[in-house]
């Protein structure tokens, strides 16, 4: 993988988000649902289950891409979602670009 680019078909790309309530990090260690939602350039939404980066007390969760995930080049959007008890937290929406390959 390139140092600064994500390419179509990449496997093993790590996506990490931190769940916050305002500026306060949310302890997600007891979350019943931990997900990342990816919106492809064509509008299709992929929902992926995440794992903790450490133990969840730091609010960080991650997903590592597998074969078939990064199937479209263009601008993608990503947002994390967790459910803890009766509370649902969503992260800010971020954008990233998936580049074409030469072959």
N, CA, C and O atoms as CSV, one atom per row, in Angstrom:
chain,resi,resn,atom,element,x,y,z
A,1,UNK,N,N,0.845,-1.183,0.000
A,1,UNK,CA,C,0.000,0.000,0.000
A,1,UNK,C,C,0.884,1.238,0.000
A,1,UNK,O,O,1.926,1.278,0.655
A,2,UNK,N,N,0.456,2.229,-0.734
A,2,UNK,CA,C,1.193,3.495,-0.769
A,2,UNK,C,C,1.106,4.186,0.588
A,2,UNK,O,O,0.182,3.948,1.366
A,3,UNK,N,N,2.079,5.041,0.853
A,3,UNK,CA,C,2.139,5.716,2.152
A,3,UNK,C,C,0.978,6.686,2.371
A,3,UNK,O,O,0.505,6.839,3.497
A,4,UNK,N,N,0.521,7.337,1.312
A,4,UNK,CA,C,-0.476,8.393,1.495
A,4,UNK,C,C,-1.758,8.198,0.700
A,4,UNK,O,O,-2.618,9.079,0.700
A,5,UNK,N,N,-1.903,7.078,0.033
A,5,UNK,CA,C,-3.080,6.858,-0.795
A,5,UNK,C,C,-3.713,5.505,-0.502
A,5,UNK,O,O,-3.033,4.535,-0.166
A,6,UNK,N,N,-5.029,5.470,-0.641
A,6,UNK,CA,C,-5.780,4.219,-0.589
A,6,UNK,C,C,-6.148,3.912,-2.037
A,6,UNK,O,O,-6.631,4.788,-2.756
A,7,UNK,N,N,-5.923,2.676,-2.464
A,7,UNK,CA,C,-6.185,2.303,-3.850
A,7,UNK,C,C,-7.306,1.274,-3.956
A,7,UNK,O,O,-7.541,0.478,-3.046
A,8,UNK,N,N,-7.978,1.319,-5.080
A,8,UNK,CA,C,-9.028,0.360,-5.388
A,8,UNK,C,C,-8.462,-1.047,-5.221
A,8,UNK,O,O,-7.401,-1.367,-5.756
A,9,UNK,N,N,-9.178,-1.883,-4.474
A,9,UNK,CA,C,-8.763,-3.261,-4.265
A,9,UNK,C,C,-7.805,-3.476,-3.112
A,9,UNK,O,O,-7.441,-4.617,-2.826
A,10,UNK,N,N,-7.382,-2.403,-2.435
A,10,UNK,CA,C,-6.464,-2.577,-1.305
A,10,UNK,C,C,-7.089,-3.477,-0.237
A,10,UNK,O,O,-8.280,-3.385,0.059
A,11,UNK,N,N,-6.260,-4.338,0.326
A,11,UNK,CA,C,-6.657,-5.220,1.420
A,11,UNK,C,C,-5.748,-4.904,2.599
A,11,UNK,O,O,-4.536,-4.773,2.427
A,12,UNK,N,N,-6.312,-4.781,3.782
A,12,UNK,CA,C,-5.512,-4.512,4.972
A,12,UNK,C,C,-5.422,-3.048,5.355
A,12,UNK,O,O,-4.660,-2.693,6.255
A,13,UNK,N,N,-6.189,-2.185,4.685
A,13,UNK,CA,C,-6.204,-0.774,5.052
A,13,UNK,C,C,-6.973,-0.616,6.362
A,13,UNK,O,O,-8.100,-1.094,6.491
A,14,UNK,N,N,-6.358,0.054,7.326
A,14,UNK,CA,C,-6.967,0.227,8.646
A,14,UNK,C,C,-7.697,1.565,8.713
A,14,UNK,O,O,-7.132,2.614,8.405
A,15,UNK,N,N,-8.954,1.504,9.119
A,15,UNK,CA,C,-9.767,2.698,9.321
A,15,UNK,C,C,-10.055,2.793,10.816
A,15,UNK,O,O,-10.582,1.853,11.410
A,16,UNK,N,N,-9.710,3.927,11.423
A,16,UNK,CA,C,-9.868,4.106,12.864
A,16,UNK,C,C,-10.660,5.382,13.136
A,16,UNK,O,O,-10.419,6.417,12.514
A,17,UNK,N,N,-11.604,5.298,14.069
A,17,UNK,CA,C,-12.353,6.477,14.502
A,17,UNK,C,C,-12.356,6.529,16.023
A,17,UNK,O,O,-12.190,5.512,16.697
A,18,UNK,N,N,-12.548,7.732,16.547
A,18,UNK,CA,C,-12.698,7.943,17.989
A,18,UNK,C,C,-14.093,8.487,18.233
A,18,UNK,O,O,-14.491,9.486,17.635
A,19,UNK,N,N,-14.833,7.832,19.108
A,19,UNK,CA,C,-16.195,8.250,19.440
A,19,UNK,C,C,-16.119,9.304,20.534
A,19,UNK,O,O,-15.500,9.093,21.577
A,20,UNK,N,N,-16.762,10.448,20.279
A,20,UNK,CA,C,-16.771,11.544,21.238
A,20,UNK,C,C,-18.179,12.075,21.417
A,20,UNK,O,O,-19.010,11.983,20.513
A,21,UNK,N,N,-18.438,12.626,22.576
A,21,UNK,CA,C,-19.664,13.355,22.868
A,21,UNK,C,C,-19.214,14.790,23.079
A,21,UNK,O,O,-18.766,15.154,24.166
A,22,UNK,N,N,-19.335,15.601,22.039
A,22,UNK,CA,C,-18.740,16.933,22.062
A,22,UNK,C,C,-17.243,16.774,21.982
A,22,UNK,O,O,-16.724,16.222,21.012
A,23,UNK,N,N,-16.539,17.256,22.998
A,23,UNK,CA,C,-15.087,17.100,23.012
A,23,UNK,C,C,-14.630,15.999,23.982
A,23,UNK,O,O,-13.433,15.783,24.171
A,24,UNK,N,N,-15.595,15.314,24.588
A,24,UNK,CA,C,-15.279,14.259,25.555
A,24,UNK,C,C,-15.275,12.891,24.879
A,24,UNK,O,O,-16.236,12.520,24.204
A,25,UNK,N,N,-14.191,12.149,25.063
A,25,UNK,CA,C,-14.097,10.797,24.527
A,25,UNK,C,C,-15.097,9.901,25.255
A,25,UNK,O,O,-15.228,9.976,26.476
A,26,UNK,N,N,-15.804,9.048,24.500
A,26,UNK,CA,C,-16.795,8.138,25.069
A,26,UNK,C,C,-16.148,6.774,25.305
A,26,UNK,O,O,-15.516,6.216,24.407
A,27,UNK,N,N,-16.309,6.245,26.513
A,27,UNK,CA,C,-15.863,4.890,26.827
A,27,UNK,C,C,-16.814,3.933,26.116
A,27,UNK,O,O,-17.985,3.835,26.484
A,28,UNK,N,N,-16.321,3.230,25.101
A,28,UNK,CA,C,-17.171,2.335,24.313
A,28,UNK,C,C,-16.938,0.858,24.675
A,28,UNK,O,O,-17.358,-0.037,23.942
A,29,UNK,N,N,-16.274,0.617,25.797
A,29,UNK,CA,C,-15.908,-0.754,26.173
A,29,UNK,C,C,-17.120,-1.664,26.397
A,29,UNK,O,O,-16.994,-2.884,26.294
A,30,UNK,N,N,-18.289,-1.092,26.700
A,30,UNK,CA,C,-19.489,-1.909,26.916
A,30,UNK,C,C,-20.494,-1.797,25.769
A,30,UNK,O,O,-21.649,-2.196,25.915
A,31,UNK,N,N,-20.064,-1.262,24.649
A,31,UNK,CA,C,-20.978,-1.081,23.509
A,31,UNK,C,C,-21.502,-2.419,23.004
A,31,UNK,O,O,-20.743,-3.375,22.843
A,32,UNK,N,N,-22.811,-2.477,22.756
A,32,UNK,CA,C,-23.418,-3.687,22.193
A,32,UNK,C,C,-23.301,-3.703,20.676
A,32,UNK,O,O,-23.348,-4.763,20.052
A,33,UNK,N,N,-23.150,-2.524,20.089
A,33,UNK,CA,C,-22.973,-2.394,18.644
A,33,UNK,C,C,-21.813,-1.446,18.388
A,33,UNK,O,O,-21.756,-0.356,18.956
A,34,UNK,N,N,-20.891,-1.864,17.533
A,34,UNK,CA,C,-19.758,-1.035,17.113
A,34,UNK,C,C,-19.632,-1.201,15.602
A,34,UNK,O,O,-19.322,-2.290,15.119
A,35,UNK,N,N,-19.873,-0.125,14.854
A,35,UNK,CA,C,-19.875,-0.231,13.400
A,35,UNK,C,C,-19.212,0.964,12.736
A,35,UNK,O,O,-19.145,2.061,13.290
A,36,UNK,N,N,-18.725,0.711,11.529
A,36,UNK,CA,C,-18.335,1.781,10.624
A,36,UNK,C,C,-19.223,1.663,9.402
A,36,UNK,O,O,-19.403,0.577,8.851
A,37,UNK,N,N,-19.779,2.799,8.981
A,37,UNK,CA,C,-20.597,2.859,7.780
A,37,UNK,C,C,-19.773,3.569,6.707
A,37,UNK,O,O,-19.270,4.671,6.926
A,38,UNK,N,N,-19.640,2.931,5.558
A,38,UNK,CA,C,-18.908,3.493,4.432
A,38,UNK,C,C,-19.886,3.781,3.308
A,38,UNK,O,O,-20.669,2.914,2.920
A,39,UNK,N,N,-19.842,4.997,2.785
A,39,UNK,CA,C,-20.678,5.354,1.643
A,39,UNK,C,C,-19.787,5.425,0.414
A,39,UNK,O,O,-18.893,6.267,0.323
A,40,UNK,N,N,-20.048,4.521,-0.538
A,40,UNK,CA,C,-19.271,4.481,-1.769
A,40,UNK,C,C,-19.610,5.689,-2.645
A,40,UNK,O,O,-20.634,6.338,-2.428
A,41,UNK,N,N,-18.773,5.994,-3.622
A,41,UNK,CA,C,-19.040,7.135,-4.513
A,41,UNK,C,C,-20.404,7.059,-5.202
A,41,UNK,O,O,-21.006,8.095,-5.485
A,42,UNK,N,N,-20.898,5.857,-5.474
A,42,UNK,CA,C,-22.198,5.693,-6.129
A,42,UNK,C,C,-23.377,5.743,-5.181
A,42,UNK,O,O,-24.525,5.688,-5.623
A,43,UNK,N,N,-23.116,5.847,-3.868
A,43,UNK,CA,C,-24.188,5.980,-2.893
A,43,UNK,C,C,-24.480,4.732,-2.074
A,43,UNK,O,O,-25.196,4.818,-1.076
A,44,UNK,N,N,-23.956,3.587,-2.457
A,44,UNK,CA,C,-24.168,2.359,-1.701
A,44,UNK,C,C,-23.490,2.457,-0.336
A,44,UNK,O,O,-22.373,2.961,-0.222
A,45,UNK,N,N,-24.180,1.969,0.700
A,45,UNK,CA,C,-23.642,1.989,2.059
A,45,UNK,C,C,-23.167,0.583,2.440
A,45,UNK,O,O,-23.903,-0.393,2.290
A,46,UNK,N,N,-21.936,0.496,2.930
A,46,UNK,CA,C,-21.404,-0.745,3.499
A,46,UNK,C,C,-21.363,-0.574,5.007
A,46,UNK,O,O,-20.888,0.451,5.495
A,47,UNK,N,N,-21.849,-1.555,5.756
A,47,UNK,CA,C,-21.789,-1.520,7.208
A,47,UNK,C,C,-20.854,-2.628,7.662
A,47,UNK,O,O,-21.040,-3.794,7.315
A,48,UNK,N,N,-19.846,-2.252,8.444
A,48,UNK,CA,C,-18.832,-3.197,8.896
A,48,UNK,C,C,-18.724,-3.154,10.415
A,48,UNK,O,O,-18.702,-2.076,11.009
A,49,UNK,N,N,-18.658,-4.312,11.038
A,49,UNK,CA,C,-18.427,-4.397,12.482
A,49,UNK,C,C,-16.974,-4.045,12.767
A,49,UNK,O,O,-16.079,-4.364,11.983
A,50,UNK,N,N,-16.752,-3.389,13.891
A,50,UNK,CA,C,-15.407,-2.944,14.240
A,50,UNK,C,C,-14.891,-3.699,15.460
A,50,UNK,O,O,-15.624,-4.426,16.130
A,51,UNK,N,N,-13.613,-3.499,15.718
A,51,UNK,CA,C,-12.986,-4.011,16.939
A,51,UNK,C,C,-12.373,-2.828,17.672
A,51,UNK,O,O,-12.200,-1.749,17.105
A,52,UNK,N,N,-12.047,-3.045,18.938
A,52,UNK,CA,C,-11.383,-1.999,19.709
A,52,UNK,C,C,-9.934,-1.871,19.255
A,52,UNK,O,O,-9.314,-2.853,18.850
A,53,UNK,N,N,-9.400,-0.657,19.326
A,53,UNK,CA,C,-7.981,-0.455,19.085
A,53,UNK,C,C,-7.210,-0.934,20.310
A,53,UNK,O,O,-6.175,-1.588,20.187
A,54,UNK,N,N,-7.730,-0.599,21.500
A,54,UNK,CA,C,-7.135,-1.084,22.758
A,54,UNK,C,C,-8.218,-1.866,23.500
A,54,UNK,O,O,-8.499,-3.017,23.167
A,55,UNK,N,N,-8.827,-1.229,24.514
A,55,UNK,CA,C,-9.891,-1.895,25.273
A,55,UNK,C,C,-11.220,-1.154,25.198
A,55,UNK,O,O,-12.182,-1.536,25.866
A,56,UNK,N,N,-11.281,-0.100,24.392
A,56,UNK,CA,C,-12.515,0.658,24.226
A,56,UNK,C,C,-12.660,1.846,25.159
A,56,UNK,O,O,-13.470,2.732,24.890
A,57,UNK,N,N,-11.907,1.894,26.240
A,57,UNK,CA,C,-12.033,3.019,27.170
A,57,UNK,C,C,-11.539,4.323,26.556
A,57,UNK,O,O,-11.883,5.406,27.028
A,58,UNK,N,N,-10.733,4.218,25.501
A,58,UNK,CA,C,-10.219,5.412,24.812
A,58,UNK,C,C,-11.135,5.878,23.679
A,58,UNK,O,O,-10.819,6.844,22.984
A,59,UNK,N,N,-12.276,5.191,23.487
A,59,UNK,CA,C,-13.240,5.572,22.454
A,59,UNK,C,C,-12.847,5.173,21.051
A,59,UNK,O,O,-13.546,5.512,20.096
A,60,UNK,N,N,-11.745,4.461,20.901
A,60,UNK,CA,C,-11.244,4.135,19.558
A,60,UNK,C,C,-11.699,2.752,19.108
A,60,UNK,O,O,-11.644,1.775,19.855
A,61,UNK,N,N,-12.155,2.709,17.838
A,61,UNK,CA,C,-12.500,1.444,17.203
A,61,UNK,C,C,-11.957,1.457,15.789
A,61,UNK,O,O,-11.700,2.514,15.213
A,62,UNK,N,N,-11.783,0.241,15.229
A,62,UNK,CA,C,-11.160,0.148,13.920
A,62,UNK,C,C,-11.776,-0.956,13.076
A,62,UNK,O,O,-12.409,-1.883,13.581
A,63,UNK,N,N,-11.570,-0.822,11.784
A,63,UNK,CA,C,-11.939,-1.858,10.820
A,63,UNK,C,C,-10.792,-1.966,9.834
A,63,UNK,O,O,-10.213,-0.955,9.436
A,64,UNK,N,N,-10.458,-3.192,9.436
A,64,UNK,CA,C,-9.401,-3.430,8.459
A,64,UNK,C,C,-10.050,-4.008,7.214
A,64,UNK,O,O,-10.759,-5.012,7.280
A,65,UNK,N,N,-9.802,-3.364,6.073
A,65,UNK,CA,C,-10.462,-3.763,4.823
A,65,UNK,C,C,-10.070,-5.170,4.396
A,65,UNK,O,O,-8.945,-5.621,4.613
A,66,UNK,N,N,-11.035,-5.846,3.781
A,66,UNK,CA,C,-10.835,-7.182,3.231
A,66,UNK,C,C,-11.118,-7.139,1.729
A,66,UNK,O,O,-11.572,-6.126,1.198
A,67,UNK,N,N,-10.845,-8.242,1.066
A,67,UNK,CA,C,-11.059,-8.333,-0.375
A,67,UNK,C,C,-12.493,-7.953,-0.732
A,67,UNK,O,O,-13.444,-8.468,-0.144
A,68,UNK,N,N,-12.639,-7.060,-1.684
A,68,UNK,CA,C,-13.959,-6.633,-2.153
A,68,UNK,C,C,-14.483,-5.363,-1.511
A,68,UNK,O,O,-15.427,-4.768,-2.032
A,69,UNK,N,N,-13.905,-4.923,-0.397
A,69,UNK,CA,C,-14.396,-3.711,0.271
A,69,UNK,C,C,-14.190,-2.461,-0.582
A,69,UNK,O,O,-15.143,-1.742,-0.884
A,70,UNK,N,N,-12.959,-2.214,-0.960
A,70,UNK,CA,C,-12.617,-0.970,-1.668
A,70,UNK,C,C,-12.721,-1.203,-3.172
A,70,UNK,O,O,-11.728,-1.170,-3.899
A,71,UNK,N,N,-13.949,-1.436,-3.612
A,71,UNK,CA,C,-14.206,-1.847,-4.987
A,71,UNK,C,C,-14.409,-0.699,-5.971
A,71,UNK,O,O,-14.402,-0.919,-7.182
A,72,UNK,N,N,-14.587,0.499,-5.479
A,72,UNK,CA,C,-14.854,1.650,-6.347
A,72,UNK,C,C,-13.845,2.753,-6.082
A,72,UNK,O,O,-13.516,3.044,-4.932
A,73,UNK,N,N,-13.354,3.369,-7.161
A,73,UNK,CA,C,-12.506,4.538,-6.960
A,73,UNK,C,C,-13.391,5.775,-6.867
A,73,UNK,O,O,-14.521,5.781,-7.357
A,74,UNK,N,N,-12.869,6.817,-6.238
A,74,UNK,CA,C,-13.609,8.053,-6.046
A,74,UNK,C,C,-13.632,8.448,-4.581
A,74,UNK,O,O,-12.900,7.892,-3.762
A,75,UNK,N,N,-14.482,9.416,-4.261
A,75,UNK,CA,C,-14.569,9.931,-2.891
A,75,UNK,C,C,-15.588,9.118,-2.098
A,75,UNK,O,O,-16.750,8.995,-2.484
A,76,UNK,N,N,-15.125,8.575,-0.994
A,76,UNK,CA,C,-15.938,7.801,-0.064
A,76,UNK,C,C,-16.194,8.636,1.187
A,76,UNK,O,O,-15.482,9.603,1.456
A,77,UNK,N,N,-17.222,8.251,1.951
A,77,UNK,CA,C,-17.482,8.860,3.250
A,77,UNK,C,C,-17.548,7.741,4.286
A,77,UNK,O,O,-17.877,6.599,3.966
A,78,UNK,N,N,-17.229,8.088,5.528
A,78,UNK,CA,C,-17.188,7.103,6.601
A,78,UNK,C,C,-17.739,7.730,7.879
A,78,UNK,O,O,-17.490,8.900,8.170
A,79,UNK,N,N,-18.501,6.922,8.643
A,79,UNK,CA,C,-19.022,7.374,9.933
A,79,UNK,C,C,-19.136,6.182,10.873
A,79,UNK,O,O,-19.625,5.120,10.488
A,80,UNK,N,N,-18.683,6.366,12.103
A,80,UNK,CA,C,-18.792,5.329,13.120
A,80,UNK,C,C,-20.087,5.452,13.892
A,80,UNK,O,O,-20.652,6.538,14.020
A,81,UNK,N,N,-20.557,4.306,14.412
A,81,UNK,CA,C,-21.772,4.281,15.219
A,81,UNK,C,C,-21.592,3.250,16.326
A,81,UNK,O,O,-21.138,2.133,16.076
A,82,UNK,N,N,-21.953,3.632,17.559
A,82,UNK,CA,C,-21.955,2.698,18.681
A,82,UNK,C,C,-23.264,2.831,19.449
A,82,UNK,O,O,-23.867,3.903,19.515
A,83,UNK,N,N,-23.683,1.711,20.026
A,83,UNK,CA,C,-24.852,1.706,20.909
A,83,UNK,C,C,-24.375,1.191,22.258
A,83,UNK,O,O,-23.812,0.102,22.370
A,84,UNK,N,N,-24.620,2.015,23.287
A,84,UNK,CA,C,-24.243,1.675,24.662
A,84,UNK,C,C,-25.490,1.851,25.512
A,84,UNK,O,O,-25.941,2.971,25.752
A,85,UNK,N,N,-26.040,0.731,25.962
A,85,UNK,CA,C,-27.295,0.809,26.712
A,85,UNK,C,C,-28.366,1.432,25.825
A,85,UNK,O,O,-28.624,0.946,24.724
A,86,UNK,N,N,-28.987,2.501,26.301
A,86,UNK,CA,C,-30.004,3.194,25.518
A,86,UNK,C,C,-29.468,4.369,24.721
A,86,UNK,O,O,-30.241,5.130,24.138
A,87,UNK,N,N,-28.155,4.523,24.690
A,87,UNK,CA,C,-27.546,5.664,23.999
A,87,UNK,C,C,-26.908,5.237,22.683
A,87,UNK,O,O,-26.286,4.180,22.588
A,88,UNK,N,N,-27.076,6.083,21.673
A,88,UNK,CA,C,-26.435,5.864,20.378
A,88,UNK,C,C,-25.544,7.057,20.092
A,88,UNK,O,O,-25.974,8.207,20.193
A,89,UNK,N,N,-24.299,6.774,19.735
A,89,UNK,CA,C,-23.338,7.817,19.387
A,89,UNK,C,C,-22.859,7.597,17.966
A,89,UNK,O,O,-22.546,6.474,17.572
A,90,UNK,N,N,-22.804,8.681,17.195
A,90,UNK,CA,C,-22.267,8.641,15.839
A,90,UNK,C,C,-21.082,9.592,15.765
A,90,UNK,O,O,-21.104,10.669,16.360
A,91,UNK,N,N,-20.053,9.195,15.036
A,91,UNK,CA,C,-18.893,10.057,14.872
A,91,UNK,C,C,-19.152,11.077,13.780
A,91,UNK,O,O,-20.142,10.992,13.054
A,92,UNK,N,N,-18.252,12.041,13.672
A,92,UNK,CA,C,-18.300,12.960,12.538
A,92,UNK,C,C,-18.133,12.152,11.259
A,92,UNK,O,O,-17.520,11.084,11.263
A,93,UNK,N,N,-18.676,12.662,10.181
A,93,UNK,CA,C,-18.506,12.041,8.875
A,93,UNK,C,C,-17.196,12.545,8.281
A,93,UNK,O,O,-16.948,13.749,8.217
A,94,UNK,N,N,-16.362,11.600,7.847
A,94,UNK,CA,C,-15.106,11.965,7.203
A,94,UNK,C,C,-15.115,11.454,5.767
A,94,UNK,O,O,-15.832,10.510,5.434
A,95,UNK,N,N,-14.321,12.084,4.937
A,95,UNK,CA,C,-14.201,11.687,3.536
A,95,UNK,C,C,-12.782,11.229,3.251
A,95,UNK,O,O,-11.824,11.716,3.851
A,96,UNK,N,N,-12.663,10.299,2.339
A,96,UNK,CA,C,-11.347,9.873,1.868
A,96,UNK,C,C,-11.473,9.461,0.408
A,96,UNK,O,O,-12.557,9.117,-0.062
A,97,UNK,N,N,-10.379,9.500,-0.281
A,97,UNK,CA,C,-10.379,9.176,-1.706
A,97,UNK,C,C,-9.743,7.814,-1.931
A,97,UNK,O,O,-8.705,7.488,-1.354
A,98,UNK,N,N,-10.390,7.027,-2.782
A,98,UNK,CA,C,-9.833,5.761,-3.234
A,98,UNK,C,C,-9.381,5.978,-4.675
A,98,UNK,O,O,-10.171,6.332,-5.550
A,99,UNK,N,N,-8.088,5.753,-4.893
A,99,UNK,CA,C,-7.476,6.012,-6.202
A,99,UNK,C,C,-7.510,4.775,-7.089
A,99,UNK,O,O,-7.526,3.643,-6.605
A,100,UNK,N,N,-7.521,5.017,-8.405
A,100,UNK,CA,C,-7.419,3.936,-9.378
A,100,UNK,C,C,-5.985,3.410,-9.397
A,100,UNK,O,O,-5.051,4.081,-8.958
A,101,UNK,N,N,-5.839,2.221,-9.906
A,101,UNK,CA,C,-4.533,1.638,-10.125
A,101,UNK,C,C,-4.152,1.755,-11.603
A,101,UNK,O,O,-5.021,1.949,-12.453
A,102,UNK,N,N,-2.883,1.640,-11.904
A,102,UNK,CA,C,-2.433,1.701,-13.300
A,102,UNK,C,C,-2.813,0.449,-14.076
A,102,UNK,O,O,-3.002,0.506,-15.291
A,103,UNK,N,N,-2.925,-0.672,-13.391
A,103,UNK,CA,C,-3.293,-1.907,-14.103
A,103,UNK,C,C,-4.383,-2.644,-13.384
A,103,UNK,O,O,-4.816,-3.703,-13.839
